[in-house]
Amino acid sequence: MILGYLDYIIFGFLIFLNILFWKKEIGEGKGCILTIIVGILFGLLLPTISSFFEIQRVKTIVGNPDSTELLYTYFIYPIYWGIGIIQTIVIGIKMSLKNTDKLYKTDSIK
């Protein structure tokens, strides 16, 4: 099982946050901060936590596993990296839509 229970919880929470993200207005300069946070979270922090929990789960079930039984835990890193790239694209689309709306708004003279 490449994805563990914690991964499913994280991805469900991520979908919920994306729905809130699209409904909420983002202030100036926060897109870059969000991109850095997404990079740190999905690049290193979340895959490491997920691998740790999966290794602990296997240890409680199997006892003392060898390295080949836990080899699949390394594949969680590219999965999280791909989701991080998708999140960065989503943030970029949201920021570009905001900039386009601001660009084409004109004041009407009555």
Backbone as XML, in Angstrom:
<?xml version="1.0"?>
<chain id="A" units="angstrom">
  <residue number="1" name="MET">
    <atom name="N" x="0.856" y="-1.173" z="0.000"/>
    <atom name="CA" x="0.000" y="0.000" z="0.000"/>
    <atom name="C" x="0.900" y="1.234" z="0.000"/>
  </residue>
  <residue number="2" name="ILE">
    <atom name="N" x="0.943" y="1.948" z="-1.112"/>
    <atom name="CA" x="1.817" y="3.116" z="-1.201"/>
    <atom name="C" x="1.273" y="4.252" z="-0.345"/>
  </residue>
  <residue number="3" name="LEU">
    <atom name="N" x="-0.027" y="4.470" z="-0.391"/>
    <atom name="CA" x="-0.621" y="5.531" z="0.422"/>
    <atom name="C" x="-1.168" y="4.938" z="1.712"/>
  </residue>
  <residue number="4" name="GLY">
    <atom name="N" x="-0.834" y="5.585" z="2.817"/>
    <atom name="CA" x="-1.320" y="5.140" z="4.110"/>
    <atom name="C" x="-2.568" y="5.897" z="4.522"/>
  </residue>
  <residue number="5" name="TYR">
    <atom name="N" x="-3.063" y="5.583" z="5.689"/>
    <atom name="CA" x="-4.269" y="6.230" z="6.189"/>
    <atom name="C" x="-4.049" y="7.720" z="6.429"/>
  </residue>
  <residue number="6" name="LEU">
    <atom name="N" x="-2.879" y="8.064" z="6.902"/>
    <atom name="CA" x="-2.564" y="9.471" z="7.135"/>
    <atom name="C" x="-2.573" y="10.260" z="5.823"/>
  </residue>
  <residue number="7" name="ASP">
    <atom name="N" x="-2.123" y="9.629" z="4.741"/>
    <atom name="CA" x="-2.121" y="10.299" z="3.438"/>
    <atom name="C" x="-3.534" y="10.601" z="2.971"/>
  </residue>
  <residue number="8" name="TYR">
    <atom name="N" x="-4.436" y="9.663" z="3.151"/>
    <atom name="CA" x="-5.825" y="9.900" z="2.773"/>
    <atom name="C" x="-6.437" y="11.037" z="3.581"/>
  </residue>
  <residue number="9" name="ILE">
    <atom name="N" x="-6.117" y="11.110" z="4.854"/>
    <atom name="CA" x="-6.613" y="12.200" z="5.696"/>
    <atom name="C" x="-6.048" y="13.530" z="5.225"/>
  </residue>
  <residue number="10" name="ILE">
    <atom name="N" x="-4.759" y="13.563" z="4.914"/>
    <atom name="CA" x="-4.119" y="14.799" z="4.442"/>
    <atom name="C" x="-4.721" y="15.238" z="3.112"/>
  </residue>
  <residue number="11" name="PHE">
    <atom name="N" x="-4.943" y="14.303" z="2.182"/>
    <atom name="CA" x="-5.495" y="14.663" z="0.885"/>
    <atom name="C" x="-6.945" y="15.127" z="1.001"/>
  </residue>
  <residue number="12" name="GLY">
    <atom name="N" x="-7.712" y="14.524" z="1.895"/>
    <atom name="CA" x="-9.082" y="14.991" z="2.140"/>
    <atom name="C" x="-9.091" y="16.400" z="2.714"/>
  </residue>
  <residue number="13" name="PHE">
    <atom name="N" x="-8.213" y="16.651" z="3.654"/>
    <atom name="CA" x="-8.090" y="17.990" z="4.236"/>
    <atom name="C" x="-7.622" y="18.994" z="3.190"/>
  </residue>
  <residue number="14" name="LEU">
    <atom name="N" x="-6.754" y="18.562" z="2.285"/>
    <atom name="CA" x="-6.260" y="19.423" z="1.214"/>
    <atom name="C" x="-7.384" y="19.815" z="0.258"/>
  </residue>
  <residue number="15" name="ILE">
    <atom name="N" x="-8.254" y="18.895" z="-0.064"/>
    <atom name="CA" x="-9.404" y="19.214" z="-0.912"/>
    <atom name="C" x="-10.293" y="20.235" z="-0.225"/>
  </residue>
  <residue number="16" name="PHE">
    <atom name="N" x="-10.530" y="20.061" z="1.073"/>
    <atom name="CA" x="-11.322" y="21.019" z="1.839"/>
    <atom name="C" x="-10.668" y="22.408" z="1.829"/>
  </residue>
  <residue number="17" name="LEU">
    <atom name="N" x="-9.353" y="22.462" z="2.016"/>
    <atom name="CA" x="-8.648" y="23.745" z="2.001"/>
    <atom name="C" x="-8.676" y="24.397" z="0.618"/>
  </residue>
  <residue number="18" name="ASN">
    <atom name="N" x="-8.620" y="23.599" z="-0.448"/>
    <atom name="CA" x="-8.702" y="24.154" z="-1.791"/>
    <atom name="C" x="-10.057" y="24.786" z="-2.061"/>
  </residue>
  <residue number="19" name="ILE">
    <atom name="N" x="-11.118" y="24.164" z="-1.563"/>
    <atom name="CA" x="-12.456" y="24.747" z="-1.717"/>
    <atom name="C" x="-12.523" y="26.086" z="-0.998"/>
  </residue>
  <residue number="20" name="LEU">
    <atom name="N" x="-11.993" y="26.155" z="0.219"/>
    <atom name="CA" x="-11.966" y="27.426" z="0.947"/>
    <atom name="C" x="-11.072" y="28.450" z="0.256"/>
  </residue>
  <residue number="21" name="PHE">
    <atom name="N" x="-9.961" y="27.990" z="-0.324"/>
    <atom name="CA" x="-9.007" y="28.862" z="-0.999"/>
    <atom name="C" x="-9.635" y="29.550" z="-2.197"/>
  </residue>
  <residue number="22" name="TRP">
    <atom name="N" x="-10.451" y="28.823" z="-2.969"/>
    <atom name="CA" x="-11.063" y="29.408" z="-4.157"/>
    <atom name="C" x="-12.151" y="30.396" z="-3.802"/>
  </residue>
  <residue number="23" name="LYS">
    <atom name="N" x="-12.781" y="30.234" z="-2.647"/>
    <atom name="CA" x="-13.847" y="31.146" z="-2.242"/>
    <atom name="C" x="-13.318" y="32.407" z="-1.567"/>
  </residue>
  <residue number="24" name="LYS">
    <atom name="N" x="-12.105" y="32.358" z="-1.055"/>
    <atom name="CA" x="-11.560" y="33.465" z="-0.286"/>
    <atom name="C" x="-10.696" y="34.367" z="-1.157"/>
  </residue>
  <residue number="25" name="GLU">
    <atom name="N" x="-10.718" y="35.636" z="-0.871"/>
    <atom name="CA" x="-9.888" y="36.614" z="-1.577"/>
    <atom name="C" x="-8.510" y="36.658" z="-0.921"/>
  </residue>
  <residue number="26" name="ILE">
    <atom name="N" x="-7.470" y="36.677" z="-1.741"/>
    <atom name="CA" x="-6.098" y="36.687" z="-1.239"/>
    <atom name="C" x="-5.531" y="38.093" z="-1.415"/>
  </residue>
  <residue number="27" name="GLY">
    <atom name="N" x="-4.865" y="38.566" z="-0.379"/>
    <atom name="CA" x="-4.267" y="39.900" z="-0.428"/>
    <atom name="C" x="-3.013" y="39.931" z="-1.281"/>
  </residue>
  <residue number="28" name="GLU">
    <atom name="N" x="-2.524" y="41.129" z="-1.524"/>
    <atom name="CA" x="-1.315" y="41.327" z="-2.326"/>
    <atom name="C" x="-0.107" y="40.724" z="-1.632"/>
  </residue>
  <residue number="29" name="GLY">
    <atom name="N" x="0.725" y="40.033" z="-2.384"/>
    <atom name="CA" x="1.983" y="39.506" z="-1.879"/>
    <atom name="C" x="1.880" y="38.222" z="-1.091"/>
  </residue>
  <residue number="30" name="LYS">
    <atom name="N" x="0.693" y="37.682" z="-0.922"/>
    <atom name="CA" x="0.552" y="36.451" z="-0.147"/>
    <atom name="C" x="0.699" y="35.206" z="-1.007"/>
  </residue>
  <residue number="31" name="GLY">
    <atom name="N" x="0.644" y="35.348" z="-2.321"/>
    <atom name="CA" x="0.807" y="34.199" z="-3.200"/>
    <atom name="C" x="2.200" y="33.614" z="-3.111"/>
  </residue>
  <residue number="32" name="CYS">
    <atom name="N" x="3.207" y="34.464" z="-2.986"/>
    <atom name="CA" x="4.586" y="34.003" z="-2.874"/>
    <atom name="C" x="4.803" y="33.276" z="-1.548"/>
  </residue>
  <residue number="33" name="ILE">
    <atom name="N" x="4.229" y="33.798" z="-0.501"/>
    <atom name="CA" x="4.344" y="33.160" z="0.811"/>
    <atom name="C" x="3.663" y="31.797" z="0.797"/>
  </residue>
  <residue number="34" name="LEU">
    <atom name="N" x="2.481" y="31.720" z="0.172"/>
    <atom name="CA" x="1.779" y="30.446" z="0.070"/>
    <atom name="C" x="2.577" y="29.426" z="-0.740"/>
  </residue>
  <residue number="35" name="THR">
    <atom name="N" x="3.234" y="29.875" z="-1.795"/>
    <atom name="CA" x="4.040" y="28.980" z="-2.611"/>
    <atom name="C" x="5.223" y="28.431" z="-1.823"/>
  </residue>
  <residue number="36" name="ILE">
    <atom name="N" x="5.856" y="29.254" z="-1.024"/>
    <atom name="CA" x="6.974" y="28.799" z="-0.193"/>
    <atom name="C" x="6.497" y="27.793" z="0.857"/>
  </residue>
  <residue number="37" name="ILE">
    <atom name="N" x="5.359" y="28.072" z="1.463"/>
    <atom name="CA" x="4.799" y="27.157" z="2.466"/>
    <atom name="C" x="4.454" y="25.816" z="1.827"/>
  </residue>
  <residue number="38" name="VAL">
    <atom name="N" x="3.830" y="25.855" z="0.643"/>
    <atom name="CA" x="3.490" y="24.615" z="-0.065"/>
    <atom name="C" x="4.756" y="23.844" z="-0.409"/>
  </residue>
  <residue number="39" name="GLY">
    <atom name="N" x="5.803" y="24.543" z="-0.835"/>
    <atom name="CA" x="7.061" y="23.881" z="-1.169"/>
    <atom name="C" x="7.679" y="23.178" z="0.013"/>
  </residue>
  <residue number="40" name="ILE">
    <atom name="N" x="7.679" y="23.832" z="1.150"/>
    <atom name="CA" x="8.254" y="23.223" z="2.357"/>
    <atom name="C" x="7.398" y="22.054" z="2.834"/>
  </residue>
  <residue number="41" name="LEU">
    <atom name="N" x="6.082" y="22.246" z="2.849"/>
    <atom name="CA" x="5.194" y="21.188" z="3.323"/>
    <atom name="C" x="5.257" y="19.945" z="2.445"/>
  </residue>
  <residue number="42" name="PHE">
    <atom name="N" x="5.030" y="20.142" z="1.148"/>
    <atom name="CA" x="4.939" y="18.990" z="0.252"/>
    <atom name="C" x="6.297" y="18.514" z="-0.225"/>
  </residue>
  <residue number="43" name="GLY">
    <atom name="N" x="7.322" y="19.303" z="-0.075"/>
    <atom name="CA" x="8.650" y="18.881" z="-0.497"/>
    <atom name="C" x="9.349" y="18.018" z="0.523"/>
  </residue>
  <residue number="44" name="LEU">
    <atom name="N" x="9.147" y="18.295" z="1.788"/>
    <atom name="CA" x="9.914" y="17.580" z="2.804"/>
    <atom name="C" x="9.096" y="17.174" z="4.021"/>
  </residue>
  <residue number="45" name="LEU">
    <atom name="N" x="8.327" y="18.068" z="4.578"/>
    <atom name="CA" x="7.697" y="17.832" z="5.865"/>
    <atom name="C" x="6.623" y="16.739" z="5.828"/>
  </residue>
  <residue number="46" name="LEU">
    <atom name="N" x="5.615" y="16.876" z="4.970"/>
    <atom name="CA" x="4.531" y="15.893" z="4.938"/>
    <atom name="C" x="4.973" y="14.503" z="4.492"/>
  </residue>
  <residue number="47" name="PRO">
    <atom name="N" x="5.842" y="14.374" z="3.451"/>
    <atom name="CA" x="6.264" y="13.008" z="3.113"/>
    <atom name="C" x="7.086" y="12.340" z="4.214"/>
  </residue>
  <residue number="48" name="THR">
    <atom name="N" x="7.875" y="13.115" z="4.934"/>
    <atom name="CA" x="8.661" y="12.545" z="6.030"/>
    <atom name="C" x="7.756" y="12.067" z="7.158"/>
  </residue>
  <residue number="49" name="ILE">
    <atom name="N" x="6.770" y="12.868" z="7.508"/>
    <atom name="CA" x="5.819" y="12.475" z="8.553"/>
    <atom name="C" x="5.033" y="11.248" z="8.118"/>
  </residue>
  <residue number="50" name="SER">
    <atom name="N" x="4.598" y="11.222" z="6.861"/>
    <atom name="CA" x="3.845" y="10.086" z="6.351"/>
    <atom name="C" x="4.685" y="8.817" z="6.354"/>
  </residue>
  <residue number="51" name="SER">
    <atom name="N" x="5.936" y="8.915" z="5.935"/>
    <atom name="CA" x="6.824" y="7.747" z="5.950"/>
    <atom name="C" x="7.059" y="7.247" z="7.370"/>
  </residue>
  <residue number="52" name="PHE">
    <atom name="N" x="7.238" y="8.174" z="8.300"/>
    <atom name="CA" x="7.455" y="7.804" z="9.696"/>
    <atom name="C" x="6.255" y="7.031" z="10.243"/>
  </residue>
  <residue number="53" name="PHE">
    <atom name="N" x="5.034" y="7.553" z="10.007"/>
    <atom name="CA" x="3.847" y="6.862" z="10.504"/>
    <atom name="C" x="3.660" y="5.496" z="9.842"/>
  </residue>
  <residue number="54" name="GLU">
    <atom name="N" x="3.986" y="5.407" z="8.550"/>
    <atom name="CA" x="3.860" y="4.122" z="7.861"/>
    <atom name="C" x="4.870" y="3.115" z="8.395"/>
  </residue>
  <residue number="55" name="ILE">
    <atom name="N" x="6.082" y="3.542" z="8.663"/>
    <atom name="CA" x="7.099" y="2.639" z="9.221"/>
    <atom name="C" x="6.685" y="2.171" z="10.612"/>
  </residue>
  <residue number="56" name="GLN">
    <atom name="N" x="6.147" y="3.078" z="11.424"/>
    <atom name="CA" x="5.692" y="2.693" z="12.752"/>
    <atom name="C" x="4.525" y="1.714" z="12.680"/>
  </residue>
  <residue number="57" name="ARG">
    <atom name="N" x="3.629" y="1.908" z="11.695"/>
    <atom name="CA" x="2.495" y="1.000" z="11.523"/>
    <atom name="C" x="2.980" y="-0.393" z="11.138"/>
  </residue>
  <residue number="58" name="VAL">
    <atom name="N" x="3.942" y="-0.468" z="10.223"/>
    <atom name="CA" x="4.470" y="-1.761" z="9.791"/>
    <atom name="C" x="5.225" y="-2.437" z="10.938"/>
  </residue>
  <residue number="59" name="LYS">
    <atom name="N" x="5.931" y="-1.654" z="11.736"/>
    <atom name="CA" x="6.654" y="-2.231" z="12.882"/>
    <atom name="C" x="5.702" y="-2.868" z="13.877"/>
  </residue>
  <residue number="60" name="THR">
    <atom name="N" x="4.545" y="-2.251" z="14.104"/>
    <atom name="CA" x="3.594" y="-2.825" z="15.057"/>
    <atom name="C" x="2.931" y="-4.078" z="14.504"/>
  </residue>
  <residue number="61" name="ILE">
    <atom name="N" x="2.771" y="-4.157" z="13.189"/>
    <atom name="CA" x="2.124" y="-5.326" z="12.589"/>
    <atom name="C" x="3.117" y="-6.475" z="12.412"/>
  </residue>
  <residue number="62" name="VAL">
    <atom name="N" x="4.275" y="-6.193" z="11.794"/>
    <atom name="CA" x="5.233" y="-7.233" z="11.429"/>
    <atom name="C" x="6.201" y="-7.535" z="12.564"/>
  </residue>
  <residue number="63" name="GLY">
    <atom name="N" x="6.572" y="-6.561" z="13.310"/>
    <atom name="CA" x="7.577" y="-6.737" z="14.353"/>
    <atom name="C" x="8.838" y="-5.993" z="13.983"/>
  </residue>
  <residue number="64" name="ASN">
    <atom name="N" x="9.806" y="-6.693" z="13.391"/>
    <atom name="CA" x="11.055" y="-6.081" z="12.976"/>
    <atom name="C" x="11.225" y="-6.308" z="11.466"/>
  </residue>
  <residue number="65" name="PRO">
    <atom name="N" x="10.696" y="-5.386" z="10.647"/>
    <atom name="CA" x="10.750" y="-5.611" z="9.201"/>
    <atom name="C" x="12.136" y="-5.340" z="8.627"/>
  </residue>
  <residue number="66" name="ASP">
    <atom name="N" x="12.417" y="-5.979" z="7.490"/>
    <atom name="CA" x="13.679" y="-5.665" z="6.809"/>
    <atom name="C" x="13.435" y="-4.526" z="5.820"/>
  </residue>
  <residue number="67" name="SER">
    <atom name="N" x="14.507" y="-4.064" z="5.198"/>
    <atom name="CA" x="14.411" y="-2.854" z="4.376"/>
    <atom name="C" x="13.584" y="-3.060" z="3.110"/>
  </residue>
  <residue number="68" name="THR">
    <atom name="N" x="13.515" y="-4.291" z="2.587"/>
    <atom name="CA" x="12.733" y="-4.500" z="1.370"/>
    <atom name="C" x="11.237" y="-4.419" z="1.628"/>
  </residue>
  <residue number="69" name="GLU">
    <atom name="N" x="10.806" y="-4.674" z="2.840"/>
    <atom name="CA" x="9.390" y="-4.569" z="3.173"/>
    <atom name="C" x="8.952" y="-3.117" z="3.276"/>
  </residue>
  <residue number="70" name="LEU">
    <atom name="N" x="9.886" y="-2.212" z="3.488"/>
    <atom name="CA" x="9.560" y="-0.794" z="3.624"/>
    <atom name="C" x="10.046" y="0.048" z="2.454"/>
  </residue>
  <residue number="71" name="LEU">
    <atom name="N" x="10.453" y="-0.599" z="1.375"/>
    <atom name="CA" x="10.967" y="0.118" z="0.224"/>
    <atom name="C" x="9.919" y="1.034" z="-0.403"/>
  </residue>
  <residue number="72" name="TYR">
    <atom name="N" x="8.648" y="0.644" z="-0.344"/>
    <atom name="CA" x="7.592" y="1.439" z="-0.946"/>
    <atom name="C" x="7.403" y="2.800" z="-0.272"/>
  </residue>
  <residue number="73" name="THR">
    <atom name="N" x="7.917" y="2.952" z="0.941"/>
    <atom name="CA" x="7.745" y="4.241" z="1.616"/>
    <atom name="C" x="8.530" y="5.354" z="0.937"/>
  </residue>
  <residue number="74" name="TYR">
    <atom name="N" x="9.541" y="5.014" z="0.148"/>
    <atom name="CA" x="10.270" y="6.041" z="-0.593"/>
    <atom name="C" x="9.451" y="6.613" z="-1.751"/>
  </residue>
  <residue number="75" name="PHE">
    <atom name="N" x="8.470" y="5.861" z="-2.227"/>
    <atom name="CA" x="7.657" y="6.335" z="-3.335"/>
    <atom name="C" x="6.641" y="7.395" z="-2.915"/>
  </residue>
  <residue number="76" name="ILE">
    <atom name="N" x="6.484" y="7.608" z="-1.635"/>
    <atom name="CA" x="5.566" y="8.634" z="-1.176"/>
    <atom name="C" x="6.115" y="10.028" z="-1.461"/>
  </residue>
  <residue number="77" name="TYR">
    <atom name="N" x="7.435" y="10.163" z="-1.516"/>
    <atom name="CA" x="8.039" y="11.469" z="-1.793"/>
    <atom name="C" x="7.656" y="12.002" z="-3.171"/>
  </residue>
  <residue number="78" name="PRO">
    <atom name="N" x="7.807" y="11.237" z="-4.265"/>
    <atom name="CA" x="7.388" y="11.775" z="-5.568"/>
    <atom name="C" x="5.891" y="12.059" z="-5.652"/>
  </residue>
  <residue number="79" name="ILE">
    <atom name="N" x="5.085" y="11.293" z="-4.926"/>
    <atom name="CA" x="3.646" y="11.552" z="-4.920"/>
    <atom name="C" x="3.369" y="12.907" z="-4.284"/>
  </residue>
  <residue number="80" name="TYR">
    <atom name="N" x="3.977" y="13.172" z="-3.148"/>
    <atom name="CA" x="3.784" y="14.467" z="-2.493"/>
    <atom name="C" x="4.390" y="15.604" z="-3.316"/>
  </residue>
  <residue number="81" name="TRP">
    <atom name="N" x="5.511" y="15.348" z="-3.991"/>
    <atom name="CA" x="6.104" y="16.390" z="-4.836"/>
    <atom name="C" x="5.164" y="16.745" z="-5.979"/>
  </residue>
  <residue number="82" name="GLY">
    <atom name="N" x="4.542" y="15.739" z="-6.571"/>
    <atom name="CA" x="3.579" y="15.999" z="-7.647"/>
    <atom name="C" x="2.383" y="16.783" z="-7.160"/>
  </residue>
  <residue number="83" name="ILE">
    <atom name="N" x="1.880" y="16.449" z="-5.983"/>
    <atom name="CA" x="0.750" y="17.190" z="-5.420"/>
    <atom name="C" x="1.181" y="18.606" z="-5.056"/>
  </residue>
  <residue number="84" name="GLY">
    <atom name="N" x="2.406" y="18.777" z="-4.585"/>
    <atom name="CA" x="2.918" y="20.123" z="-4.299"/>
    <atom name="C" x="3.010" y="20.969" z="-5.558"/>
  </residue>
  <residue number="85" name="ILE">
    <atom name="N" x="3.433" y="20.356" z="-6.673"/>
    <atom name="CA" x="3.486" y="21.088" z="-7.940"/>
    <atom name="C" x="2.086" y="21.480" z="-8.388"/>
  </residue>
  <residue number="86" name="ILE">
    <atom name="N" x="1.139" y="20.572" z="-8.238"/>
    <atom name="CA" x="-0.252" y="20.887" z="-8.592"/>
    <atom name="C" x="-0.778" y="22.016" z="-7.714"/>
  </residue>
  <residue number="87" name="GLN">
    <atom name="N" x="-0.469" y="21.993" z="-6.423"/>
    <atom name="CA" x="-0.900" y="23.067" z="-5.528"/>
    <atom name="C" x="-0.287" y="24.413" z="-5.925"/>
  </residue>
  <residue number="88" name="THR">
    <atom name="N" x="0.971" y="24.400" z="-6.325"/>
    <atom name="CA" x="1.626" y="25.632" z="-6.770"/>
    <atom name="C" x="0.946" y="26.173" z="-8.025"/>
  </residue>
  <residue number="89" name="ILE">
    <atom name="N" x="0.574" y="25.283" z="-8.939"/>
    <atom name="CA" x="-0.144" y="25.710" z="-10.136"/>
    <atom name="C" x="-1.503" y="26.285" z="-9.773"/>
  </residue>
  <residue number="90" name="VAL">
    <atom name="N" x="-2.202" y="25.673" z="-8.821"/>
    <atom name="CA" x="-3.506" y="26.180" z="-8.382"/>
    <atom name="C" x="-3.358" y="27.574" z="-7.787"/>
  </residue>
  <residue number="91" name="ILE">
    <atom name="N" x="-2.334" y="27.788" z="-6.970"/>
    <atom name="CA" x="-2.101" y="29.112" z="-6.379"/>
    <atom name="C" x="-1.785" y="30.112" z="-7.481"/>
  </residue>
  <residue number="92" name="GLY">
    <atom name="N" x="-0.980" y="29.717" z="-8.468"/>
    <atom name="CA" x="-0.654" y="30.608" z="-9.577"/>
    <atom name="C" x="-1.874" y="30.980" z="-10.400"/>
  </residue>
  <residue number="93" name="ILE">
    <atom name="N" x="-2.753" y="30.015" z="-10.662"/>
    <atom name="CA" x="-3.976" y="30.303" z="-11.411"/>
    <atom name="C" x="-4.858" y="31.264" z="-10.638"/>
  </residue>
  <residue number="94" name="LYS">
    <atom name="N" x="-5.002" y="31.030" z="-9.352"/>
    <atom name="CA" x="-5.838" y="31.918" z="-8.518"/>
    <atom name="C" x="-5.279" y="33.338" z="-8.517"/>
  </residue>
  <residue number="95" name="MET">
    <atom name="N" x="-3.955" y="33.468" z="-8.393"/>
    <atom name="CA" x="-3.354" y="34.805" z="-8.375"/>
    <atom name="C" x="-3.453" y="35.475" z="-9.751"/>
  </residue>
  <residue number="96" name="SER">
    <atom name="N" x="-3.318" y="34.714" z="-10.832"/>
    <atom name="CA" x="-3.419" y="35.316" z="-12.158"/>
    <atom name="C" x="-4.856" y="35.732" z="-12.460"/>
  </residue>
  <residue number="97" name="LEU">
    <atom name="N" x="-5.828" y="34.962" z="-11.981"/>
    <atom name="CA" x="-7.224" y="35.364" z="-12.163"/>
    <atom name="C" x="-7.523" y="36.635" z="-11.392"/>
  </residue>
  <residue number="98" name="LYS">
    <atom name="N" x="-6.941" y="36.761" z="-10.209"/>
    <atom name="CA" x="-7.145" y="37.964" z="-9.412"/>
    <atom name="C" x="-6.531" y="39.168" z="-10.119"/>
  </residue>
  <residue number="99" name="ASN">
    <atom name="N" x="-5.315" y="38.992" z="-10.660"/>
    <atom name="CA" x="-4.657" y="40.096" z="-11.360"/>
    <atom name="C" x="-5.393" y="40.464" z="-12.637"/>
  </residue>
  <residue number="100" name="THR">
    <atom name="N" x="-5.976" y="39.491" z="-13.335"/>
    <atom name="CA" x="-6.713" y="39.796" z="-14.564"/>
    <atom name="C" x="-7.997" y="40.533" z="-14.236"/>
  </residue>
  <residue number="101" name="ASP">
    <atom name="N" x="-8.672" y="40.133" z="-13.165"/>
    <atom name="CA" x="-9.889" y="40.846" z="-12.775"/>
    <atom name="C" x="-9.574" y="42.285" z="-12.401"/>
  </residue>
  <residue number="102" name="LYS">
    <atom name="N" x="-8.464" y="42.493" z="-11.696"/>
    <atom name="CA" x="-8.082" y="43.842" z="-11.295"/>
    <atom name="C" x="-7.679" y="44.670" z="-12.510"/>
  </residue>
  <residue number="103" name="LEU">
    <atom name="N" x="-7.058" y="44.035" z="-13.485"/>
    <atom name="CA" x="-6.592" y="44.731" z="-14.682"/>
    <atom name="C" x="-7.752" y="45.219" z="-15.534"/>
  </residue>
  <residue number="104" name="TYR">
    <atom name="N" x="-8.794" y="44.415" z="-15.674"/>
    <atom name="CA" x="-9.901" y="44.771" z="-16.552"/>
    <atom name="C" x="-11.033" y="45.503" z="-15.872"/>
  </residue>
  <residue number="105" name="LYS">
    <atom name="N" x="-10.942" y="45.749" z="-14.588"/>
    <atom name="CA" x="-11.957" y="46.547" z="-13.915"/>
    <atom name="C" x="-11.747" y="48.005" z="-14.286"/>
  </residue>
  <residue number="106" name="THR">
    <atom name="N" x="-12.797" y="48.651" z="-14.738"/>
    <atom name="CA" x="-12.716" y="50.057" z="-15.100"/>
    <atom name="C" x="-13.782" y="50.829" z="-14.346"/>
  </residue>
  <residue number="107" name="ASP">
    <atom name="N" x="-13.487" y="52.026" z="-14.063"/>
    <atom name="CA" x="-14.457" y="52.893" z="-13.420"/>
    <atom name="C" x="-15.370" y="53.462" z="-14.486"/>
  </residue>
  <residue number="108" name="SER">
    <atom name="N" x="-16.649" y="53.353" z="-14.239"/>
    <atom name="CA" x="-17.598" y="53.915" z="-15.226"/>
    <atom name="C" x="-17.950" y="55.326" z="-14.830"/>
  </residue>
  <residue number="109" name="ILE">
    <atom name="N" x="-17.989" y="56.183" z="-15.806"/>
    <atom name="CA" x="-18.334" y="57.593" z="-15.586"/>
    <atom name="C" x="-19.788" y="57.764" z="-15.943"/>
  </residue>
  <residue number="110" name="LYS">
    <atom name="N" x="-20.535" y="58.313" z="-15.012"/>
    <atom name="CA" x="-21.984" y="58.510" z="-15.250"/>
    <atom name="C" x="-22.283" y="59.971" z="-15.391"/>
  </residue>
</chain>
